[in-house]
């Protein structure tokens, strides 16, 4: 029996419901019916295997008890045939054996009967979404590998001369373009000083440009220079130079995670301008070489002229600040070559959306400015902005990839929003950031109150960037208590910002800011370094004490994560087992394969891995065995639900799963003795929460450790003082 919905076969998510109760399978099919799903049903293991032999499915809803075998037989068949179908096991049995058996075989989720319609829909939606994420990740890896091969090929075969210099100005790399452009053998130039190919009359000009040490906007950009040909180059007079336009920047490395970056050499790209047929826009110093748009200097000249003309005519002009949403993701996922191709396509579509006489410039890596002279006012400018946003509803095709690009547009009008170029650009930028803070893919006109809010946000971000160097960050520590041993076994390190005016700022106000600003890695390194230093001091009197701290998703993208942790431990004479890193269950589920690989490297170091907020879904368990998880920490929401003398089915199941996977169990958010007793009865020995202590600074944490160095009273409770007097 099939429940089919209108959609093309290629886009359908195929779901097979396996249950021996026809009325139940019909209700499930009706409940899950959607335009993008095809749902089939069957009632036995034999029929299910027959269906699977004939077709592939995206998801199986599998009953544990079937007439001819358990649902585990179907999962064993999937494993033996190396199939990729996702499975949600459904069971009326409340024992943990069924859940563990299914999850060890790779089930996405485990639902207990009776379940609600919302629970079923949520589990199915999550499983299909995770399957799509994994499919996208496989495709992204393939594209990344292809992009890396293509990048190497493009660099080596580029029409531009591409080079790197060491710190002494000697060539460390040259692509093969050097031979056709100048007639030099690159093998003979490697290790030689760059001055050997500079035209003598330009040697002084090249001294600080070809050997550029600066980065960012101060680096060499569109700099015209002449190079010397080889004396033996056929068909060319040796004295005839080659004119190039040069872009170069310094390369900086860190030998140590805590050390400042040091100059390691120069990267440069030189384009030949001497031959006929080159586009005039490429040769002119007033155009961006990537997009061939007017550069900022030319844009500024035209804006100043438009302001002067508007004053004479008593008319309006508008400046539009255009930012591409989430462009960093494109560069990080697909590489700079595809990112550059996408920027060129965006520039072309923007030009086509503007009027004749408007000026467009590339203002930053993924930012553009548009000058709209002679507009009738806000309504005219709004029409142009909406036309641009409509044009970007269509995705971009770049190579074999398709990108959906959205924009955030901010507009400022002369004379009401600014009397000079700087004010108009700044106010358009403020309006653009207002759009980004309220949802993106829209436009907004500047308003005076935006400026105050934007300056406040910028001020806070600027202050936070300096918080680390000003030593305004500090760690607070919350004890982890072993009930059976009646002592403190660990401390969780929690970062706080001691703002000079606002006082103690919680991480919820600045962690996302640190991630957006790209400085979360520095914060995490500081937390680990400072925490390890404090732990080394504590372990002189408490040799078994361990430290735990949290990591964000961005930390796992940093290539030196393992190295910085290893160095911090070594620097303070700590064993790897004395440190535990906590990640949220959601982070593991959403980034499973990528995160799992990094966690395996950390476990190989000996560092412990803790799943924080455990219990929001069983999906993370599919990664637990490969990651060799140390500890599960029960989500505080489930601890809060514990009632005196009540049944605690969720916590009981979580405790059973921990036992089944042979991992330790902890709980956070413990505030009452009833919660402590219930958790202890279920085999949870380590606890954390306000019942024992709030997070406190290092001095107070040291006092707590020293006061409760030894077990106090017999019985199952920690010493009364520990239970009731540690909370400030």
C-alpha positions in Angstrom: 0.0 0.0 0.0 1.5 3.4 -1.0 0.7 6.9 0.0 2.0 9.0 -2.9 2.3 12.7 -3.1 2.7 15.0 -6.1 6.4 15.6 -6.8 9.0 14.4 -9.3 10.6 11.0 -8.4 14.1 12.5 -8.2 13.1 14.9 -5.4 11.0 12.5 -3.3 12.2 11.4 0.1 11.4 7.7 0.1 10.2 6.3 3.5 9.4 2.6 4.2 7.2 2.0 7.3 7.6 -1.6 8.6 5.0 -2.6 11.1 2.5 -5.5 11.4 -0.4 -3.3 12.4 -2.1 -2.1 9.2 -4.2 0.5 11.0 -1.0 2.0 12.5 0.9 2.0 9.2 -2.0 3.8 7.5 -2.1 6.4 10.3 1.7 6.9 10.1 1.5 7.3 6.3 -1.3 9.9 6.6 0.6 11.8 9.4 3.8 12.0 7.5 2.2 12.8 4.1 3.9 15.7 2.4 4.5 16.8 -1.2 8.1 15.8 -1.2 7.7 12.3 0.3 6.8 8.9 -1.0 5.7 6.5 1.7 5.5 2.7 1.4 4.4 0.2 4.0 5.0 -3.5 4.8 4.3 -5.8 7.7 7.2 -8.2 8.2 11.0 -8.6 8.0 10.8 -10.8 4.9 8.7 -8.3 3.0 11.0 -5.5 4.1 14.1 -7.3 2.8 12.3 -7.9 -0.4 11.5 -4.2 -0.8 15.1 -3.3 0.1 16.5 -5.7 -2.4 14.4 -4.0 -5.1 14.8 -0.3 -4.1 16.8 2.2 -2.0 15.1 4.3 0.6 16.0 7.4 2.5 14.4 6.4 5.8 13.0 3.3 7.5 10.4 3.5 10.3 11.1 0.1 11.8 9.0 -1.6 14.5 11.1 -3.6 17.0 8.7 -6.5 17.3 7.7 -8.1 14.0 6.0 -11.5 13.3 9.0 -13.2 11.8 11.9 -11.5 13.6 12.9 -8.4 15.4 13.7 -5.2 13.6 17.3 -5.7 14.4 17.4 -8.3 11.7 16.6 -5.7 9.1 19.4 -3.5 10.5 21.9 -6.4 10.4 20.9 -6.9 6.7 21.6 -3.2 6.1 25.0 -3.4 7.7 26.0 -6.6 5.8 25.0 -5.1 2.5 26.7 -1.7 3.3 23.4 0.2 2.8 23.0 3.9 3.8 19.3 4.0 4.7 18.6 5.9 7.9 16.6 4.1 10.6 14.2 5.2 13.3 13.4 2.2 15.6 10.0 2.2 17.2 9.3 0.0 20.2 6.8 -0.6 23.0 9.5 -2.1 25.2 10.9 0.2 27.8 14.1 -1.7 28.4 17.4 -0.2 27.4 18.5 -3.3 25.5 16.3 -2.5 22.5 17.5 1.1 22.4 21.2 0.1 22.7 20.9 -2.7 20.2 19.4 -0.4 17.6 21.7 2.6 18.3 24.8 0.4 18.2 23.6 -0.7 14.7 23.4 3.0 13.6 19.8 3.9 14.3 19.1 7.6 14.0 16.6 7.7 16.8 14.6 5.4 19.1 10.9 6.2 19.8 9.0 4.5 22.6 5.3 3.7 22.2 3.0 5.4 22.8 4.5 8.5 21.1 2.8 11.7 20.1 2.3 12.9 16.5 4.7 15.8 17.1 7.4 13.4 18.4 7.1 11.3 15.3 7.1 14.2 12.9 10.1 15.7 14.8 12.1 12.5 14.6 11.4 12.0 10.9 12.2 15.6 10.0 15.4 15.4 12.0 16.5 12.1 10.3 15.7 13.4 6.8 17.5 16.7 7.6 20.6 14.9 9.0 20.6 12.7 5.9 20.6 15.7 3.7 23.4 17.3 5.7 25.5 14.2 5.3 24.8 14.1 1.6 25.8 17.7 1.3 29.0 17.1 3.3 30.0 14.2 1.0 29.4 16.5 -2.0 31.3 19.3 -0.3 34.3 17.1 0.4 34.3 16.0 -3.2 34.0 19.6 -4.4 36.8 20.6 -2.0 39.1 17.9 -3.3 38.3 18.9 -6.8 38.8 22.6 -6.0 42.2 21.9 -4.4 43.3 20.1 -7.5 41.9 22.8 -9.7 43.6 25.5 -7.5 47.0 23.8 -7.9 46.4 23.5 -11.7 45.3 27.2 -12.0 48.2 28.5 -10.0 50.7 26.5 -12.0 49.2 27.4 -15.4 48.0 30.9 -14.6 48.6 33.6 -17.2 49.8 35.7 -14.2 53.3 35.3 -12.8 52.8 34.0 -9.3 55.7 33.9 -6.8 56.6 33.7 -3.1 59.7 35.2 -1.5 61.4 34.2 1.8 62.3 36.7 4.5 65.5 37.7 2.7 63.7 38.4 -0.6 64.8 35.2 -2.4 62.4 33.3 -4.6 60.9 30.2 -2.8 58.3 29.5 -5.5 57.6 30.6 -9.1 55.0 29.2 -11.5 55.9 28.3 -15.0 54.7 31.7 -16.4 58.1 33.1 -15.5 59.6 31.2 -18.4 57.2 32.4 -21.1 57.0 35.9 -19.7 60.7 36.7 -19.1 62.6 33.7 -20.5 64.1 32.8 -17.2 64.3 29.2 -16.1 62.5 29.0 -12.7 64.8 26.3 -11.4 67.7 28.8 -11.8 65.8 31.6 -10.1 64.7 29.7 -7.0 66.9 30.8 -4.1 68.0 34.0 -6.0 67.1 37.6 -5.0 64.0 39.1 -6.7 66.1 42.1 -7.8 67.5 39.9 -10.6 64.3 40.2 -12.6 63.5 43.9 -11.8 64.2 46.5 -14.6 67.1 48.6 -13.3 65.2 51.9 -13.5 62.4 50.5 -11.4 64.6 48.8 -8.8 64.1 51.5 -6.1 60.3 51.5 -6.7 60.2 47.7 -6.4 62.2 47.5 -3.2 59.1 47.7 -0.9 56.4 46.6 -3.3 57.7 43.4 -4.9 59.0 42.4 -1.4 55.8 43.6 0.3 55.5 42.9 4.1 52.2 44.6 4.7 48.8 43.0 4.6 45.2 44.1 4.1 44.4 47.5 2.6 47.9 48.7 3.1 49.4 45.9 0.9 50.6 46.5 -2.7 47.6 46.7 -5.0 47.5 47.4 -8.8 51.1 48.7 -8.8 52.6 49.1 -12.2 56.2 47.9 -12.5 58.7 46.8 -15.2 60.6 43.5 -15.2 63.7 42.5 -17.2 63.7 39.8 -19.8 66.4 37.1 -19.9 69.4 38.0 -22.0 68.8 34.8 -24.0 65.0 35.2 -24.6 64.4 34.5 -28.3 62.7 37.2 -30.4 63.0 39.9 -27.8 65.6 42.5 -27.2 67.1 42.2 -23.8 66.7 45.9 -23.0 62.9 45.7 -23.8 61.1 45.5 -20.4 57.9 43.8 -19.5 55.3 46.0 -17.9 53.2 44.3 -15.2 50.6 45.2 -12.6 51.5 43.8 -9.3 49.5 42.7 -6.2 51.5 41.5 -3.3 51.2 41.0 0.5 53.2 39.7 3.4 52.9 36.2 4.7 52.8 35.7 8.5 53.1 32.6 10.6 53.1 31.7 14.3 55.6 29.3 15.8 53.7 29.1 19.0 49.9 29.6 19.6 50.7 32.3 22.2 53.4 34.1 20.3 52.8 37.0 18.0 52.8 36.3 14.2 56.1 36.8 12.5 57.0 37.7 8.9 57.6 34.6 6.9 57.8 36.0 3.3 55.9 37.6 0.5 53.2 36.3 -1.9 52.7 38.2 -5.2 50.9 38.0 -8.5 52.0 39.9 -11.6 49.9 40.4 -14.7 51.5 41.2 -18.1 50.4 44.6 -19.4 52.9 44.9 -22.2 51.2 42.9 -24.9 48.5 44.1 -27.3 44.8 43.3 -26.7 44.7 43.7 -23.0 41.4 45.2 -21.7 41.9 48.8 -20.9 40.1 48.4 -17.5 42.8 45.9 -16.5 45.6 48.3 -17.4 44.2 51.4 -15.7 45.1 52.0 -12.1 41.6 53.2 -11.3 39.9 49.8 -11.7 39.6 46.7 -9.5 41.5 43.9 -11.3 39.1 41.2 -10.2 35.7 42.7 -11.1 37.0 45.5 -13.5 34.8 47.9 -11.6 36.0 51.4 -10.7 38.1 51.3 -7.6 37.4 53.2 -4.4 39.5 56.2 -5.5 37.6 56.7 -8.7 34.3 56.1 -6.9 35.2 58.8 -4.4 36.0 61.3 -7.1 32.6 60.6 -8.8 30.8 60.9 -5.4 32.4 64.2 -4.6 31.4 65.5 -8.1 27.8 64.2 -7.7 27.5 66.0 -4.3 28.7 69.2 -5.8 26.2 69.0 -8.7 23.4 68.0 -6.3 24.0 71.2 -4.2 23.9 73.4 -7.3 20.7 71.7 -8.6 19.1 71.3 -5.1 18.6 67.6 -5.9 19.1 64.2 -4.3 21.8 61.6 -4.6 21.9 58.2 -2.8 24.7 56.0 -1.7 24.0 52.3 -1.4 26.2 50.0 0.7 25.9 46.4 -0.5 27.1 43.4 1.4 26.8 39.8 0.3 25.4 37.6 3.1 27.5 34.7 4.3 30.2 35.0 1.6 32.8 33.7 4.0 31.1 30.3 3.8 31.6 30.2 0.0 35.3 30.9 0.3 35.8 28.4 3.2 33.8 25.6 1.5 34.6 26.0 -2.2 37.9 27.8 -2.2 39.0 31.3 -3.3 38.9 30.5 -7.1 35.2 29.8 -7.0 34.7 32.7 -4.6 36.4 35.1 -7.0 34.3 33.7 -9.9 31.1 34.3 -7.8 32.2 37.9 -7.0 32.7 38.6 -10.7 29.2 37.2 -11.4 27.7 39.3 -8.6 29.4 42.5 -9.9 28.0 41.8 -13.4 24.4 41.3 -12.1 24.7 44.4 -9.9 25.8 46.5 -12.9 22.9 45.2 -14.9 20.5 46.1 -12.2 21.6 49.7 -11.9 20.8 52.6 -14.2 23.1 54.1 -16.8 25.1 56.8 -15.1 25.2 55.0 -11.7 28.6 54.0 -10.4 29.4 50.7 -8.7 32.7 49.9 -6.9 34.0 46.9 -5.0 34.6 48.4 -1.5 35.9 45.3 0.3 36.2 41.5 -0.2 32.4 41.0 -0.5 31.2 44.6 -0.2 30.1 47.0 -2.9 29.2 50.7 -3.0 26.7 52.2 -5.5 26.4 55.9 -6.3 22.9 56.8 -7.5 23.0 60.4 -8.8 19.8 62.4 -9.7 17.3 60.3 -7.7 13.9 61.9 -7.0 14.1 60.9 -3.3 13.6 57.9 -1.2 10.9 56.3 -3.5 13.3 56.3 -6.5 16.1 54.9 -4.4 13.8 52.2 -2.9 12.7 51.1 -6.4 16.4 50.6 -7.4 17.1 48.7 -4.2 14.1 46.4 -4.7 15.1 45.8 -8.3 18.5 44.6 -7.1 17.1 42.3 -4.4 14.6 40.8 -7.0 17.5 40.2 -9.4 19.3 38.2 -6.8 16.3 35.8 -6.3 17.8 33.7 -9.1 20.8 31.6 -8.1 24.3 31.9 -9.6 25.9 29.1 -11.6 29.7 29.0 -11.2 31.4 26.1 -12.8 29.6 23.0 -11.6 28.2 24.7 -8.5 25.1 26.7 -7.9 24.9 29.4 -5.3 22.0 31.2 -3.8 23.3 34.7 -3.0 21.4 37.3 -0.9 22.3 40.9 -0.1 21.9 43.3 2.7 21.5 46.9 1.4 21.8 50.1 3.3 21.0 53.5 1.8 21.8 57.1 2.7 20.5 60.2 0.9 22.2 63.6 0.3 21.5 66.1 1.8 19.3 64.7 4.6 21.6 61.8 5.7 25.0 63.5 5.1 26.7 66.5 3.5 29.9 64.9 2.5 31.2 61.6 1.0 32.5 60.2 4.3 29.1 60.7 6.1 27.1 59.2 3.3 29.3 56.1 3.1 29.3 55.7 6.8 25.6 56.1 7.2 24.9 53.7 4.4 27.1 51.2 6.1 25.2 51.7 9.4 21.9 51.1 7.6 23.3 47.9 6.0 24.4 46.6 9.4 20.9 47.3 10.7 19.6 45.0 8.0 22.1 42.3 8.8 21.2 42.5 12.5 17.4 42.0 11.8 17.4 39.2 9.2 19.4 40.0 6.0 18.1 39.9 2.4 16.5 43.3 2.6 17.2 47.1 2.4 17.0 49.9 4.9 17.4 53.7 4.8 19.6 55.4 7.4 17.9 56.8 10.5 19.5 58.8 13.3 18.7 56.3 16.0 20.5 53.6 14.0 23.7 55.5 14.3 23.6 55.5 18.1 22.8 51.7 18.2 25.4 50.9 15.7 28.1 52.9 17.5 27.2 51.2 20.7 27.6 47.7 19.0 30.8 48.8 17.4 32.1 50.2 20.7 31.3 47.0 22.5 32.9 44.9 19.8 36.0 47.2 19.7 36.2 47.0 23.5 35.9 43.2 23.4 38.7 42.9 20.8 40.9 44.6 23.4 39.6 42.8 26.4 42.2 40.0 26.1 45.2 42.3 25.8 43.9 44.5 28.6 43.5 41.3 30.8 39.8 42.0 31.3 38.8 38.4 30.7 38.8 36.1 33.7 37.9 32.5 34.5 35.3 31.4 37.0 35.1 27.8 38.2 32.2 25.6 39.2 33.0 22.4 41.1 32.1 18.9 40.0 31.3 16.8 43.0 31.6 13.0 43.4 28.9 11.8 45.7 30.4 8.4 46.4 33.8 9.8 47.1 32.4 12.9 48.9 34.9 15.2 47.4 35.4 17.7 44.5 36.8 15.8 41.5 36.9 18.6 38.9 36.4 22.2 38.1 34.6 23.6 35.0 36.3 26.7 33.6 33.8 29.4 32.5 35.0 32.6 30.8 33.7 36.0 32.0 34.4 39.6 30.8 35.1 42.1 33.6 34.0 45.2 31.7 35.4 48.5 33.2 32.0 50.2 33.1 29.4 47.4 32.8 30.9 45.0 35.4 30.9 41.2 34.9 29.5 40.3 31.5 28.2 36.8 30.8 29.5 34.9 27.8 26.1 34.9 26.2 26.7 38.5 25.3 30.1 38.2 23.8 30.8 34.6 22.5 28.8 35.1 19.3 30.5 38.4 18.9 33.9 36.6 19.2 32.8 34.0 16.6 31.6 36.7 14.1 34.8 38.7 14.6 37.0 35.7 14.0 38.7 35.9 17.4 37.0 32.9 19.1 40.2 30.8 18.6 42.3 33.4 20.6 39.7 33.3 23.4 39.6 29.5 23.5 43.5 29.4 23.5 43.5 31.8 26.4 40.9 29.8 28.4 42.8 26.6 27.9 46.2 28.2 28.8 44.8 30.1 31.8 42.8 27.1 33.0 45.8 24.7 32.7 48.0 27.1 34.7 45.4 27.3 37.5 45.0 23.5 37.4 48.7 22.9 37.7 48.7 25.1 40.8 45.7 23.2 42.3 47.1 19.8 41.6 50.0 20.4 43.9 47.5 19.8 46.7 44.8 18.0 44.8 46.7 15.6 42.4 43.5 13.9 41.0 41.7 17.1 40.2 40.7 17.7 36.5 39.6 20.7 34.5 36.8 20.9 31.9 36.0 23.7 29.5 33.7 24.3 26.5 34.6 24.5 22.8 32.6 26.2 20.1 32.0 24.9 16.5 34.5 27.4 15.1 37.3 26.0 17.4 37.1 22.7 15.5 37.8 24.5 12.2 41.1 25.7 13.5 44.0 23.6 12.2 46.2 24.2 15.3 43.5 23.1 17.9 45.3 19.8 18.8 48.7 21.5 18.8 47.7 24.4 21.1 46.1 22.1 23.6 49.1 19.7 23.6 51.5 22.7 24.1 49.4 24.1 27.0 49.4 20.8 28.8 53.1 20.3 28.3 53.9 23.8 29.3 52.3 23.3 32.7 53.4 19.7 33.3 49.9 18.3 33.0 48.8 14.9 31.7 46.3 14.9 28.9 43.8 13.0 31.1 43.6 16.0 33.4 41.7 18.0 30.8 38.2 17.4 29.5 36.7 19.3 26.6 32.9 19.8 26.6 30.9 20.0 23.4 27.1 20.3 23.1 25.1 17.4 21.8 23.6 19.7 19.1 27.1 20.6 17.9 27.9 16.9 17.5 24.7 16.1 15.7 24.9 19.0 13.3 28.6 18.6 12.5 28.9 14.9 13.2 31.5 13.6 10.8 33.7 16.7 10.8 33.6 17.0 14.6 34.1 13.3 15.1 37.4 13.3 13.1 38.8 16.2 15.2 37.7 14.6 18.5 39.4 11.3 17.5 42.6 13.3 17.3 42.0 14.9 20.7 41.3 11.5 22.2 44.5 10.2 20.7 46.2 12.8 22.8 44.5 11.5 25.9 42.2 14.4 26.4 38.7 13.6 27.7 35.6 14.4 25.7 32.3 15.2 27.4 28.9 15.5 25.7 27.2 18.5 27.3 23.4 19.0 27.5 23.0 15.3 26.8 19.4 14.0 26.2 18.1 16.3 23.5 18.1 13.4 21.0 19.6 10.0 20.5 21.1 11.0 17.1 24.5 11.9 18.7 25.0 8.3 19.8 25.8 7.3 16.3 29.1 9.2 16.7 29.8 8.1 20.3 31.7 4.9 19.7 34.0 6.5 17.0 34.7 9.5 19.2 35.5 7.4 22.3 33.4 9.7 24.6 34.6 10.0 28.2 31.5 11.2 29.9 27.8 12.2 29.3 26.4 15.2 31.2 22.6 15.1 31.5 20.9 18.3 30.3 19.8 20.5 33.1 16.3 20.5 31.7 15.8 16.8 32.6 17.4 17.4 36.1 14.9 20.2 36.7 12.0 17.8 35.9 12.9 15.4 38.7 10.2 15.5 41.3 10.2 14.0 44.8 9.1 10.3 44.9 8.4 10.4 41.2 9.3 8.2 38.2 12.0 9.6 36.0 11.8 7.7 32.7 13.9 10.0 30.6 16.8 10.1 33.1 16.5 6.4 33.6 16.9 5.7 29.9 19.8 8.1 29.7 21.5 6.3 32.6 20.9 3.0 30.9 22.4 4.3 27.7 25.5 5.5 29.5 25.9 2.0 31.1 25.3 0.3 27.7 28.0 2.3 26.1 30.3 2.1 29.1 30.7 5.8 29.6 30.6 7.8 32.8 27.5 9.8 33.7 27.3 13.3 35.2 24.5 15.8 35.7 24.4 19.6 35.7 21.9 22.0 37.2 21.4 20.1 40.5 19.7 22.5 42.9 17.8 20.3 45.4 18.5 17.2 47.6 15.7 15.3 45.9 17.4 15.7 42.6 20.7 14.5 44.1 19.0 11.4 45.6 17.2 10.5 42.4 20.3 10.8 40.3 22.4 8.9 42.8 19.9 6.0 42.7 20.2 5.8 38.9 23.9 5.5 39.0 24.9 9.1 38.4 27.8 9.8 40.7 29.2 13.2 39.6 27.1 16.3 39.9 27.3 20.0 39.4 24.9 22.8 40.3 23.9 25.5 42.8 23.3 22.9 45.5 27.1 22.7 45.8 28.3 26.0 44.4 27.7 28.7 41.8 30.6 29.6 39.5 33.2 31.5 41.5 36.5 33.2 40.8 39.9 31.4 41.2 40.5 32.6 44.7 37.2 31.4 46.1 37.5 28.1 44.2 40.9 27.6 45.9 39.3 28.2 49.3 36.6 25.7 48.5 39.1 23.1 47.4 41.2 23.6 50.5 38.3 23.4 52.9 36.9 20.2 51.4 40.1 18.4 50.7 39.1 15.2 52.5 35.8 13.3 52.7 33.7 14.6 55.6 30.8 12.6 56.8 29.8 9.0 56.2 26.7 8.2 54.1 25.6 9.1 50.6 25.6 12.9 50.9 28.7 15.2 50.6 29.5 17.0 53.8 26.7 19.3 54.9 28.8 22.4 54.4 29.6 21.3 50.9 26.0 20.8 50.2 24.5 23.9 51.7 27.2 26.5 52.4 29.2 26.8 49.2 26.7 28.8 47.3 27.5 32.6 47.7 
